[in-house]
C-alpha cells in the first residue's frame, strides 16, 4: 500500500513538474491492468459505468475511438479471451450450442466472408475486429458474468447512475436556453453525438430501470432513486425532441402486451407483409420518383412543431436525406447482392449511386454519417445473405425470449427477462431509422440483452 501511495505521489508531481497530464493517469492505468489479471469482473463493471460518459475522439487516418470505454473493451477482450482459453473445459457448453449463439456466430462468420471480398479490405477488417470485441465482451463475457439476480442489480446500478448524471448534465446545459429545440444538439456534448443517440439510449434503458424498481421495497431509498431517475429519463426524452424515442416509449407498452399474449409471431408476420406490400407499391412503375423532395422546401427547422408538420408533408430534411441514401442503397444492393461492398464501406461508395432529384442541403455529408437504417446498411455492406443472417439472429432472440418468458414462473426472473426483451426489441425497431448498433452506448445493451435471455433459459434447464 505504501509503495502504491509513493507511486501515485511521484506520478502526480511528475505530471505537474513536466506539464505532462498523462503521467497522472499511470497509477489508475496500472490498477486497471492489475484488476484485469486478478478479477476482470470489476473491469467489466467499470467499463459499464464508463459507457454513458464515453466521448468519441477522432484519430489520425480517419479512425475514431470512444474514451474511456473502448480501451477497456480491448483490455477485456484480451483478459476474457485468455480466461476462456484457460478454462474452456469447465465452461457450460449450452452457451455455445444455444440457437441465439449459433445465429450470432453465423452473422459474424458472414461478416468475415464479406470482409474478404470487400472493396476496401482494410476498412472492413477494422470493422470486423471491432465487431469481434463487441461480441466477445458484451455477449460472451456478459453471459459468463451476469448469471444471478445480484449480477443484474450490478448491471443496473453501474449503468444507471452514470447515465443519470449525463442526463442531469444535458438538462443543466439545456435549461439556460429555455430547453430550445434549436439548441438541442449543442447541449448534447461531450457525451453524445446528437440528440437522437441520447434520446434513444434513454428509451432503451427505461425497461431496465422500470423493472429494476420492483427489486426493492416500495418507498425505500433505492426505490426512490430509481423512481426519480425514471422520471428524469422521461424528462430527458421529452426535451430531446426525438420522434423515434417518443415512438419507442409508446411501442414499449404495446410490445409488452404482445409478449404477454404470445402475439409476437403474428405481429411480425403482419409487419413483414405490410412492409413487403409498401415496397412492392413504391418500386412498381417507378412510383418511388413521386417521393422526391422539393429541394428548396426540405430544410432544417428551428421549431419542433414545424418539424412535425414537415415530416407529414415529406419536407423534413432529416427524413428526406434518409430517403436520398435509401434510394442509393437500393441501387448498391442490385449491383453487389451477394457479398456487398464490405463492412464499413457504405460511405465510401454510395455517392455514385445517388439520384439527384432526392438530393438535400445536407447531402454532402461532411460528418460521414451512415445510411440511417441498419438493415439496409447490412444488406449494402454484406449482401442479401448478410441481411438474412442478421435478421435470423434478431428473430431468434425475440422468439426465444417470448418462449422463455412464458416458461418462467418466478417473478424476479421474469422481470429480468422482460426488461432485456423489451430493450432488445426497441433497438430492433429503432434500427429501421438509425444505424447505431456499432456504437458502444447502444451496441452494449443490444448484445447484453441477448446474453441475459440466453442465461435465463440456461437457468430454467438447471
C-alpha positions in Angstrom: 0.0 0.0 0.0 2.9 2.3 0.8 4.6 1.6 -2.5 1.3 2.4 -4.3 0.9 5.7 -2.4 4.5 6.7 -3.3 3.9 5.8 -7.0 0.7 7.9 -7.1 2.5 10.9 -5.5 5.5 10.6 -7.8 3.3 10.5 -10.9 1.3 13.5 -9.7 4.4 15.5 -9.0 5.9 14.4 -12.3 2.7 15.5 -14.2 2.8 18.9 -12.6 6.6 19.4 -12.9 6.8 18.2 -16.5 3.4 19.5 -17.5 2.5 16.1 -18.9 -1.0 15.2 -17.8 -0.8 11.6 -18.9 1.7 10.9 -16.1 -1.1 11.4 -13.6 -3.1 8.6 -15.2 -0.3 6.0 -14.8 -1.5 4.7 -11.3 -5.1 4.4 -12.5 -4.0 2.5 -15.6 -1.8 0.3 -13.5 -4.7 -0.5 -11.2 -7.0 -1.4 -14.0 -4.3 -3.7 -15.6 -3.9 -5.4 -12.3 -7.6 -5.9 -11.9 -7.8 -7.3 -15.4 -5.4 -10.1 -14.3 -6.8 -10.9 -10.8 -10.6 -10.1 -11.3 -11.7 -8.8 -14.6 -15.3 -8.8 -13.4 -14.5 -5.4 -11.7 -13.1 -4.1 -15.0 -16.3 -5.2 -16.7 -18.5 -3.2 -14.3 -16.1 -0.2 -14.6 -16.5 -0.4 -18.4 -20.3 -0.3 -18.0 -20.0 2.8 -15.8 -17.8 4.5 -18.5 -20.1 3.8 -21.4 -22.6 6.7 -20.7 -19.6 9.0 -20.1 -17.7 7.9 -23.2 -16.6 10.6 -25.6 -16.0 10.0 -29.3 -12.4 11.0 -30.3 -11.2 11.4 -33.9 -7.8 9.8 -34.5 -5.4 10.3 -37.4 -6.1 8.3 -40.6 -9.9 8.8 -40.4 -10.2 6.5 -37.4 -12.1 7.2 -34.2 -12.5 5.7 -30.7 -14.6 6.1 -27.6 -12.8 7.1 -24.5 -12.5 5.6 -21.9 -14.9 2.8 -22.7 -13.2 1.3 -25.9 -9.7 0.8 -24.4 -11.4 -1.1 -21.5 -13.2 -3.2 -24.2 -9.8 -4.1 -25.7 -8.4 -5.0 -22.3 -11.5 -7.2 -21.5 -11.1 -8.8 -24.9 -7.6 -9.9 -24.0 -8.4 -10.8 -20.4 -11.7 -12.5 -21.2 -10.2 -14.3 -24.2 -7.3 -15.6 -22.1 -9.7 -16.7 -19.4 -11.9 -18.6 -21.8 -8.9 -20.4 -23.4 -7.5 -21.4 -20.0 -10.9 -22.5 -18.5 -12.6 -23.8 -21.7 -13.0 -27.3 -20.2 -15.2 -26.0 -17.3 -17.4 -23.7 -19.4 -21.1 -24.5 -19.9 -21.4 -25.9 -23.4 -25.0 -24.9 -23.6 -24.0 -21.3 -24.3 -22.1 -22.3 -27.4 -24.9 -24.6 -28.6 -27.7 -22.2 -27.9 -29.6 -21.1 -31.0 -29.0 -17.4 -30.3 -25.3 -18.0 -30.1 -25.2 -20.1 -33.3 -27.2 -17.4 -35.1 -24.8 -14.7 -33.8 -21.8 -16.7 -34.9 -23.3 -17.2 -38.3 -23.8 -13.4 -38.6 -20.2 -12.9 -37.5 -18.9 -15.5 -39.9 -20.6 -13.9 -42.9 -19.2 -10.6 -41.9 -15.8 -12.2 -42.2 -16.7 -13.5 -45.7 -17.9 -10.0 -46.8 -14.6 -8.6 -45.4 -12.5 -10.8 -47.7 -14.4 -9.6 -50.8 -14.7 -6.0 -49.7 -14.0 -3.0 -51.9 -11.6 -1.8 -49.1 -10.4 -4.8 -47.1 -8.5 -2.7 -44.6 -11.6 -0.7 -43.6 -13.7 -3.9 -43.4 -11.0 -5.7 -41.3 -11.1 -2.9 -38.8 -14.9 -3.2 -38.7 -14.6 -6.9 -38.2 -12.1 -6.5 -35.3 -14.4 -4.0 -33.6 -17.4 -6.3 -34.1 -15.4 -9.1 -32.6 -14.6 -7.4 -29.4 -18.2 -6.2 -29.1 -19.5 -9.8 -29.4 -16.8 -11.2 -27.0 -17.3 -8.6 -24.3 -21.0 -7.8 -24.4 -22.3 -11.2 -25.3 -19.9 -14.0 -24.3 -18.3 -12.2 -21.3 -21.7 -10.8 -20.2 -23.2 -14.3 -20.4 -20.4 -15.5 -18.2 -20.7 -12.7 -15.6 -24.4 -11.8 -15.5 -25.9 -15.0 -14.2 -27.7 -14.2 -10.9 -30.2 -11.7 -9.6 -27.3 -10.0 -7.8 -25.4 -9.6 -11.1 -28.5 -8.0 -12.7 -28.6 -5.4 -9.9 -24.9 -4.7 -10.5 -25.6 -4.2 -14.2 -28.5 -1.9 -13.4 -26.7 0.4 -11.0 -23.3 0.5 -12.7 -25.0 1.7 -15.9 -27.9 3.7 -14.5 -26.1 6.1 -12.1 -23.6 7.4 -14.8 -26.5 7.6 -17.3 -28.5 9.7 -14.9 -25.5 12.0 -14.4 -25.2 12.6 -18.1 -29.0 13.4 -18.3 -28.6 15.9 -15.5 -25.6 17.4 -17.3 -27.6 17.8 -20.6 -30.6 19.2 -18.8 -28.4 21.7 -16.9 -26.8 22.9 -20.2 -30.2 23.0 -21.9 -32.1 24.9 -19.2 -30.4 28.3 -19.8 -31.5 28.1 -23.4 -35.1 27.6 -22.3 -35.0 23.9 -23.5 -35.0 25.2 -27.0 -35.3 22.8 -29.9 -32.8 24.9 -31.9 -30.1 24.2 -29.3 -30.8 20.6 -28.7 -27.8 19.1 -30.5 -25.4 21.7 -29.0 -26.2 20.7 -25.4 -25.6 17.0 -26.0 -21.8 17.4 -25.8 -19.5 16.0 -24.9 -21.1 12.6 -24.1 -23.5 12.2 -27.0 -23.0 12.6 -30.8 -26.5 14.0 -31.2 -30.0 14.2 -29.7 -31.1 11.1 -31.4 -28.4 8.9 -29.8 -29.2 10.5 -26.4 -32.9 10.1 -26.5 -32.9 6.6 -28.0 -30.4 5.4 -25.3 -32.7 6.7 -22.5 -35.7 5.0 -24.1 -33.9 1.7 -24.5 -32.7 1.7 -20.8 -36.0 2.6 -19.2 -37.2 -1.1 -19.2 -34.2 -2.0 -17.1 -34.8 0.9 -14.7 -38.6 0.2 -14.6 -38.3 -3.4 -13.7 -35.3 -2.8 -11.5 -37.5 -0.8 -9.2 -39.5 -4.0 -8.5 -36.5 -5.5 -6.8 -36.7 -3.0 -3.9 -39.3 -2.4 -1.3 -41.6 0.5 -2.3 -40.6 3.9 -0.9 -37.2 2.5 0.2 -34.0 4.5 -0.7 -33.1 2.5 -3.8 -36.7 2.6 -5.0 -36.9 6.4 -4.7 -33.6 6.7 -6.6 -34.9 4.5 -9.4 -38.4 6.2 -9.5 -36.8 9.7 -9.6 -34.3 8.5 -12.2 -37.0 7.1 -14.4 -38.9 10.5 -14.2 -35.6 12.2 -15.2 -35.1 9.8 -18.1 -38.6 10.6 -19.4 -38.0 14.3 -18.9 -34.7 14.0 -20.9 -36.5 12.3 -23.7 -39.2 15.0 -23.7 -36.7 17.8 -24.1 -34.5 15.8 -26.7 -37.3 16.4 -29.3 -36.6 13.0 -31.0 -39.5 11.5 -32.8 -38.1 7.9 -32.7 -37.7 8.0 -28.9 -41.3 9.2 -28.4 -42.5 6.3 -30.6 -40.3 3.9 -28.7 -41.9 4.8 -25.3 -45.3 4.1 -26.7 -44.1 1.0 -28.5 -42.7 -0.5 -25.3 -46.2 -0.7 -23.8 -47.6 -2.4 -27.0 -44.6 -4.8 -27.2 -45.1 -5.8 -23.5 -48.8 -6.6 -24.3 -47.7 -8.6 -27.4 -45.2 -10.6 -25.4 -47.8 -11.4 -22.7 -50.4 -12.5 -25.3 -47.9 -14.6 -27.3 -48.6 -12.5 -30.4 -45.0 -11.9 -31.5 -45.1 -14.3 -34.4 -48.4 -12.9 -35.8 -47.4 -9.3 -35.2 -44.0 -9.7 -37.0 -45.7 -11.6 -39.9 -48.3 -8.8 -40.4 -45.5 -6.2 -40.2 -43.5 -8.1 -42.8 -46.5 -8.3 -45.1 -47.2 -4.6 -44.8 -43.5 -3.7 -45.4 -43.4 -6.0 -48.5 -46.6 -4.5 -49.8 -45.3 -1.0 -49.4 -42.0 -1.9 -51.1 -43.9 -3.5 -54.0 -46.1 -0.5 -54.4 -43.3 2.1 -54.2 -41.0 0.2 -56.6 -43.5 -0.7 -59.2 -43.6 1.5 -62.4 -41.1 3.9 -60.8 -43.6 5.2 -58.3 -40.7 6.0 -55.9 -39.9 9.0 -58.0 -43.0 10.7 -56.8 -41.4 10.9 -53.3 -38.6 13.1 -54.5 -38.5 16.2 -52.2 -38.7 19.9 -53.2 -35.1 20.9 -52.8 -36.0 24.4 -51.7 -38.6 23.3 -49.1 -36.7 20.4 -47.5 -34.8 22.4 -45.0 -33.7 22.4 -41.3 -36.4 23.5 -38.9 -35.8 25.6 -35.8 -39.2 24.8 -34.2 -40.3 21.3 -33.2 -43.9 21.8 -34.3 -42.7 22.9 -37.7 -40.5 19.8 -37.9 -43.5 17.5 -37.1 -45.6 19.3 -39.8 -42.8 19.0 -42.3 -42.5 15.3 -41.6 -46.1 14.6 -42.5 -45.6 16.5 -45.8 -42.2 14.8 -46.6 -40.4 18.1 -46.4 -38.3 17.4 -43.3 -34.6 17.4 -44.3 -33.5 14.6 -42.0 -36.2 12.2 -43.3 -35.7 13.2 -46.9 -31.9 12.8 -46.6 -32.6 9.3 -45.3 -34.6 8.6 -48.5 -31.8 10.0 -50.6 -29.4 7.4 -49.1 -32.0 4.6 -49.2 -32.5 5.1 -52.9 -28.7 4.9 -53.4 -28.7 1.7 -51.2 -31.3 0.1 -53.4 -29.0 0.5 -56.5 -26.0 -0.6 -54.5 -27.8 -3.9 -53.5 -28.6 -4.5 -57.1 -25.0 -4.0 -58.1 -23.5 -6.3 -55.4 -26.2 -8.5 -54.0 -24.1 -11.5 -52.7 -21.3 -10.1 -50.5 -22.0 -6.3 -50.7 -19.4 -3.6 -50.7 -17.7 -4.8 -47.5 -18.4 -3.9 -43.8 -17.9 -0.2 -43.1 -17.8 0.8 -46.8 -21.2 2.3 -47.4 -19.9 5.9 -47.0 -17.1 5.4 -49.5 -19.3 4.1 -52.2 -22.8 5.5 -52.0 -22.4 8.9 -53.7 -22.1 7.5 -57.2 -25.4 5.6 -56.8 -27.5 8.5 -55.6 -30.3 10.1 -57.6 -30.0 13.9 -57.9 -33.8 14.5 -57.6 -33.6 13.3 -54.0 -30.7 15.5 -53.0 -31.0 17.8 -50.0 -28.9 20.6 -48.5 -27.0 18.2 -46.3 -26.3 15.5 -48.9 -22.6 16.4 -49.0 -22.4 14.5 -45.7 -19.3 16.2 -44.1 -19.9 14.3 -40.8 -19.6 11.0 -42.8 -22.8 9.5 -41.3 -24.3 6.3 -42.4 -27.4 5.1 -44.1 -29.8 5.6 -41.1 -31.3 2.1 -41.5 -29.2 -0.7 -40.1 -30.9 -3.4 -42.1 -30.3 -1.6 -45.3 -26.7 -0.9 -44.2 -26.0 -4.6 -43.5 -27.5 -5.5 -46.9 -25.4 -3.0 -48.8 -22.2 -3.9 -47.0 -22.7 -7.7 -46.6 -25.1 -8.6 -49.3 -28.5 -10.2 -49.0 -27.1 -13.3 -47.1 -25.6 -10.9 -44.6 -29.0 -9.3 -44.0 -30.6 -12.7 -43.7 -28.1 -13.9 -41.1 -28.5 -10.7 -39.1 -32.3 -11.0 -39.3 -32.1 -14.6 -38.2 -30.1 -13.5 -35.1 -32.7 -10.8 -34.2 -35.7 -13.1 -34.7 -34.1 -16.0 -32.8 -33.6 -13.7 -29.8 -37.2 -12.4 -30.0 -38.9 -15.8 -30.5 -36.8 -17.5 -27.8 -37.3 -14.5 -25.5 -41.1 -14.9 -25.7 -40.9 -18.6 -25.2 -38.6 -18.3 -22.2 -40.8 -15.6 -20.6 -43.8 -17.9 -20.6 -41.8 -20.8 -19.3 -40.5 -18.8 -16.3 -42.6 -18.9 -13.2 -40.5 -16.8 -10.8 -41.4 -13.1 -10.8 -37.8 -11.8 -10.3 -36.6 -13.8 -13.2 -39.5 -12.7 -15.4 -38.6 -9.1 -14.6 -35.1 -9.6 -15.9 -36.4 -11.3 -19.0 -39.0 -8.7 -19.9 -36.5 -5.9 -19.3 -34.0 -7.5 -21.6 -36.5 -8.5 -24.3 -38.2 -5.0 -24.3 -34.8 -3.3 -24.6 -33.7 -5.7 -27.4 -37.0 -5.2 -29.3 -36.8 -1.4 -29.0 -33.4 -1.4 -30.5 -34.6 -3.7 -33.3 -37.4 -1.3 -34.0 -35.2 1.8 -33.8 -32.8 0.3 -36.3 -35.4 1.0 -39.0 -34.4 4.6 -38.8 -30.9 4.5 -37.4 -27.6 2.5 -37.6 -26.2 2.9 -34.1 -25.7 -0.7 -33.2 -22.0 -0.3 -33.8 -21.7 2.4 -31.1 -20.8 1.5 -27.6 -23.8 3.2 -26.0 -26.4 1.2 -28.0 -24.5 -1.9 -29.1 -23.6 -2.8 -25.5 -27.2 -3.1 -24.4 -28.1 -4.9 -27.7 -25.8 -7.8 -27.0 -26.1 -7.8 -23.2 -29.9 -8.1 -23.6 -29.4 -11.2 -25.8 -26.9 -12.7 -23.3 -29.4 -12.2 -20.4 -32.1 -14.0 -22.4 -29.8 -17.0 -23.1 -28.8 -17.1 -19.4 -32.5 -17.2 -18.4 -33.0 -20.3 -20.4 -29.9 -21.9 -19.1 -31.2 -21.3 -15.5 -34.5 -23.0 -16.5 -32.7 -26.1 -17.7 -30.7 -26.2 -14.4 
